[in-house]
């Protein structure tokens, strides 16, 4: 079993998916603490409903991001956290956290990295005209959404999609693959080789995705 700390800033739907997966025995993990930079985050109420310890660390109490992250790492260490899970945590992670938890911080991003890092990515994907989007679980490094990729899920982009409708479908996949990534870590099946994350014992995907299904060359 892996002991995790979850960092949140908002509603916490990914936190809820992780809690549900743990309680249903699909993920062999325990949430030691949920930490937020936002005292009004609904994610804190989700944690409270399940008896999970909560902490609030305000950015206003620290003059630099590095000092904030030093305190963040200290609290996580107090709770004996092994793996740090970012679930809608709206802050850039800096060196003190990266050094305290080297390749033990993971994040989920609502795009198929390395395409569309940063914010407002569903709107960017639609405006760019991509035919597929999705979500990515990755290890966190010093860049923005640039760490080694663990797992991805793909959704088609429909002609009538808005940023909201695309976001909703992607979020459903986030709720599915984030617990999977935690379980893979818990089982010791993730091997980092440069930029590649090898999943031991994983099955190779079959088939090819196509969007739109025009069937121009159907036999």
C-alpha positions in Angstrom: 0.0 0.0 0.0 1.1 3.5 -0.8 0.5 6.5 1.6 -0.5 9.5 -0.4 -1.1 13.2 0.2 -3.5 15.0 -2.1 -3.1 18.7 -3.0 -6.3 20.5 -4.0 -7.6 24.0 -4.8 -11.1 23.6 -6.0 -14.1 21.2 -6.2 -12.1 18.0 -5.8 -13.9 15.6 -8.2 -10.6 13.8 -8.9 -10.0 13.6 -5.1 -13.5 12.0 -4.9 -12.7 9.5 -7.6 -9.5 8.5 -5.7 -11.4 8.2 -2.4 -14.1 6.0 -4.1 -11.5 3.8 -5.7 -9.7 3.3 -2.4 -12.9 2.6 -0.5 -14.0 0.0 -3.1 -10.6 -1.7 -2.8 -9.6 -0.9 -6.4 -6.6 1.1 -5.3 -4.3 -0.1 -2.6 -3.5 3.3 -1.0 -4.3 5.4 2.0 -4.9 9.2 1.9 -2.9 10.5 4.9 -3.7 14.2 4.3 -5.5 16.6 1.9 -3.9 20.0 1.7 -5.3 23.1 0.0 -4.1 26.6 -0.7 -7.8 27.6 -0.7 -9.7 27.5 2.6 -13.0 27.5 0.7 -12.2 24.6 -1.6 -15.1 22.1 -1.7 -12.5 19.3 -1.8 -11.8 19.9 1.9 -15.5 19.1 2.6 -15.2 15.9 0.6 -12.2 14.9 2.7 -14.0 15.8 5.9 -16.9 13.5 4.9 -14.5 10.6 4.8 -12.6 11.4 7.9 -9.4 12.4 6.1 -7.1 14.9 7.8 -7.1 18.4 6.2 -4.6 21.2 6.2 -4.8 24.7 4.7 -1.6 26.5 3.7 -2.1 30.1 2.5 0.2 31.6 0.0 -0.2 34.9 1.7 1.7 33.6 4.7 4.9 33.1 2.7 7.0 35.6 0.8 8.2 33.2 -1.9 6.9 30.1 -3.7 10.0 28.2 -2.4 9.2 29.0 1.2 5.6 27.9 0.6 6.8 24.6 -0.8 9.2 24.1 2.0 6.3 24.3 4.4 4.2 22.1 2.1 6.9 19.4 2.1 7.3 19.6 5.9 3.6 19.0 6.4 3.5 16.1 4.0 6.5 14.5 5.7 4.8 14.9 9.1 2.0 12.8 7.7 4.4 10.2 6.3 3.3 10.7 2.7 5.2 8.7 0.1 3.4 9.8 -3.1 2.1 13.3 -3.7 -1.0 13.6 -5.9 -2.0 16.9 -7.4 -5.7 17.1 -8.0 -6.5 20.5 -9.3 -3.8 22.2 -7.3 -3.4 25.6 -8.8 0.2 26.3 -8.0 3.5 25.6 -9.7 5.6 23.1 -7.8 9.1 24.4 -7.0 12.5 22.8 -6.1 11.9 22.3 -2.4 9.0 20.0 -3.1 10.8 18.3 -6.1 13.8 17.6 -3.9 11.7 16.3 -1.0 9.7 14.0 -3.3 11.8 13.2 -6.3 9.7 11.5 -9.0 7.1 11.0 -6.3 4.7 13.8 -7.3 2.1 13.1 -10.0 -0.4 15.3 -11.8 -3.3 14.9 -14.2 -3.7 17.3 -17.1 -6.8 17.6 -19.4 -4.9 17.3 -22.7 -2.7 14.8 -24.5 0.7 16.1 -23.5 3.0 17.4 -24.8 0.3 19.2 -26.7 -1.5 22.1 -24.9 0.2 22.5 -21.5 -0.9 25.1 -19.1 -4.4 26.5 -18.8 -7.6 26.7 -20.9 -6.5 23.7 -22.8 -9.9 22.4 -24.0 -10.6 25.8 -25.7 -7.1 25.7 -27.2 -7.6 22.2 -28.6 -10.9 23.1 -30.2 -9.5 26.3 -31.7 -6.5 24.4 -33.1 -8.8 21.9 -34.8 -7.5 18.7 -33.3 -9.6 15.5 -33.9 -8.7 13.9 -30.5 -8.0 15.2 -27.1 -7.9 13.6 -23.7 -6.0 13.6 -20.4 -2.5 12.7 -19.2 -1.2 11.5 -15.8 2.5 12.4 -15.5 5.3 12.8 -13.0 6.0 16.4 -12.0 9.3 18.0 -12.9 10.5 21.6 -13.0 8.6 22.5 -16.2 4.9 23.2 -16.7 3.1 19.9 -17.5 6.4 18.5 -18.9 7.3 15.5 -16.7 7.4 11.8 -17.9 4.0 10.5 -19.0 2.5 7.6 -17.0 -0.9 7.0 -18.7 -3.1 8.8 -21.2 -6.8 8.4 -22.2 -8.2 9.7 -25.6 -11.5 11.2 -26.4 -12.7 12.4 -29.8 -13.3 16.1 -30.4 -16.8 16.5 -32.0 -17.7 19.2 -34.5 -20.2 20.7 -32.1 -18.0 20.6 -29.0 -17.5 23.6 -26.8 -14.8 23.9 -24.2 -17.4 22.9 -21.6 -18.7 19.7 -23.4 -15.2 18.6 -24.2 -14.1 19.2 -20.6 -16.9 17.1 -19.3 -16.0 14.1 -21.4 -12.3 14.5 -20.6 -13.1 14.7 -16.8 -14.8 11.3 -17.0 -11.6 9.8 -18.2 -9.6 11.7 -15.6 -11.7 10.0 -12.9 -10.9 6.6 -14.5 -7.2 6.8 -15.2 -5.9 8.8 -12.1 -6.8 6.0 -9.7 -5.2 3.5 -12.1 -1.9 5.5 -12.1 -1.9 5.5 -8.3 -2.5 1.7 -8.3 0.4 1.2 -10.8 2.7 3.1 -8.5 1.5 1.2 -5.4 2.2 -2.1 -7.2 5.7 -0.9 -8.1 5.1 -1.3 -11.8 6.4 2.2 -12.9 9.9 2.3 -14.2 11.3 5.6 -15.4 13.8 5.4 -18.3 14.7 8.9 -19.3 11.5 10.5 -20.5 9.7 7.2 -20.8 7.7 5.5 -18.1 7.6 1.8 -18.7 4.6 0.0 -17.0 5.7 -3.5 -16.1 3.3 -6.2 -17.3 1.1 -3.8 -19.3 -0.8 -5.1 -22.3 -0.2 -3.5 -25.7 -3.1 -1.4 -27.0 -4.9 -2.9 -30.1 -6.5 -1.2 -33.0 -6.4 2.3 -34.5 -8.4 5.4 -33.7 -9.9 7.5 -36.5 -11.9 10.7 -36.3 -14.1 11.3 -38.3 -15.1 7.8 -39.4 -15.5 8.8 -43.1 -15.1 5.3 -44.4 -14.0 6.7 -47.8 -11.9 3.7 -48.6 -14.2 1.0 -47.2 -13.9 -2.2 -49.2 
